[in-house]
Amino acid sequence: MEILGTLGIILGILFIIYLSMKGYSILIVGPIASIIIILTNGLPFFNSLIGTKESYITGLAQFIISFFGVFLLGSLLAKYMDQSGAAQSIAEKIISMVGTNNPYSILVSIFIITAILTYGGISLFVVVFVIVPLAKPLFQKLDIAWNLICIPIMLGLGTFTMTMLPGTPSVQNVIPTKYLGTTLTAAPLLGIIGAIVATIFGLWYMKYALNKSLAKNESFDDFNTRHLDTEQARKQTPHFYLSILPIVVLIVINIIGSIFKIDNVILIGLAVSILLSALLFNQHIKIHREVINEGSNSALAPMFLTGSAIAFGTVVTLAPGFDSIKSLILNMPGSPLISLSIASAIFGVITGSASGSLGIVMHAFGKQYVDMGINPDVIHRVATMSSSIFTVMPHTGVVLTLFALTGLNHKNGFKYLFITNTGANLSALIVVILVSLIL
């Protein structure tokens, strides 16, 4: 029965990956994949699907209860930064500082802008909406191959600002704190080392890909499949110092609050930054009610999509067939940090989400690794970093969003996204694990 159960889990996983790649929402695919696992593992059908104890629906509910505030407040801050033009003001200032004299400086500028916005708590989807119309005329002016835009954007939003830098307000950095009792600044030295390695890899690969593109005489028009309205880049925006102040305040509150181990510091930081944004950007916001309503509504989709991935993971961990998978992971030879990394990376592939992976891994394995004597802060940082290694999959939400906005596709843009994300995160993880074993 256990073999059949394990095969059922594999079948459910393949089902969720395949249909997600075909464009079906995980809100529908997740429950169906869970039913496959329930039937093949002989679990009580309704109790495992919609039961009030451990089930698919309670996994979803518990995630929403734990992270509703993070998604809601994060979305509200992102909407204020977007609608006021503050995010755009920051972008334009960075470009003026770095310059537009050569193609590489443009790529570096886009990378820096993306990193600042995401480290400041702005939703990666909002960042993409801001960056693309800003970058396109610059790429066109210097005749840079448009598909290279994938590299600086992914390096800025999918690597060190998401999982490594101390105090980052990303959901991925928040999730382990709920299971391990850690803070947003867990293992700061390891995080900083990882960020340096990821940045070095990303800048090198950016230069390599650019030189290769220039050698092949690729141009902007080779990949520009449609017109993009760039009117947003000319709207009146707040001053740079006012624009960046809510982001600075959020980062400072997160770091100081984490040092003093203040509970729910991420919610405090986001709330303060939202109020500050409402005051500073008042003259740039026509109707605050509309910003608040749109921001609130924008929080629902990512929250339920991530929660559905974790709910599927809840059913996986309930299945008897998962025992053999769990035993295999926990008993891998070598350092437990390696098996932890492999588990996080695998579930990242399954869910196409770093946060989805972390919710599953922390629930299923967090306590066991603590019991092995590993520092919870190290578990936090290593699991967070490894969860993002293989999350750039063909069905990943940010990939589909970026292609929709840029007019690119999997054929001409996916390799840049995958190599940037996987190369930077994997390189950083290897160095961090080696350092943690030495120390």
Disulfide bonds with the S-S distance in Angstrom:
none
